[in-house]
Amino acid sequence: MRYVTYVITPPRGYFDRGAERLRELGVTFDAVRNVEQLNDGTIMTQKVLRGDRAVAERALEETGPTVVDYQLTDAGDRSILQLHYEPSDLTRELRAIHDRHAVLLDYPLEYTGPANRSLRVSEIGREDALRRLIEETRAIVDVEIERLGSYDPSAERPFTELTDRQREVLRVAVEEGYYEEPRQVTYGDIAARLDCSAGTVGQHLRRIEARLMSSLISGDAERAAETDGHPDPPATGPSR
């Protein structure tokens, strides 16, 4: 099995008009946790939003009949949106391309780029199926491939979950002294070496740190569960 991670950018700047209305009001998407197309062609999805919940609700109400139903749940500084909606023609085409090939989406999908208008997607499947999927996707949206390699479901090292670009940003941040105490550089200093904006560096580092912390916490929890089920052996010191 192989995997590919790529970023897709819609030609008009958004996948669905409702999403663009949210952005106009200051609400952006962080990630897609799940997508399911129903028999009637509508879509059920769960997305992570960042922004004012009341503003998000108003924008969703303004989208009219394209939104069948929705539910918003607070999650710290973000909200979880459970959305049932009528997708745009572009979203339908992208979904149809995915369904034509024997590939699996690896959730979550991450929004990225300016104003989070692009979407980072990871797919798992045979190399020929992934190649055809990319070719067909590239015919309707801009595609930038970030990673391509062998899929190893047993790999649990947290750094394997980072994209090549994220590894590069992290390497430069460490080399420049970003994680030293006291901190030696700013986002701008790192950006100068990477030929990108300071905001892009900040976005990358926040996502890197969130992903690594999530992996470490999950690993600690698994190890704790294993320890609970296997008590330490008794000490084997000299008898008295």
Secondary structure, DSSP 4 states (H G I P E B T S, - for coil): -EEEEEEEE-TTS-SSHHHHHHHHTT-EEEEEEEEEE-TTS-EEEEEEEES-HHHHHHHHHHTGGGEEEEEEEEETTEEEEEEEE---HHHHHHHHHHHTSSEEE-SPEEEESGGG-EEEEEEEE-HHHHHHHHHHHHTTSEEEEEEEEE--TT---GGGGS-HHHHHHHHHHHHHTTTSSS----HHHHHHHHTS-HHHHHHHHHHHHHHHHHHHHHHHHHHHHHHHHSPPPPP-----
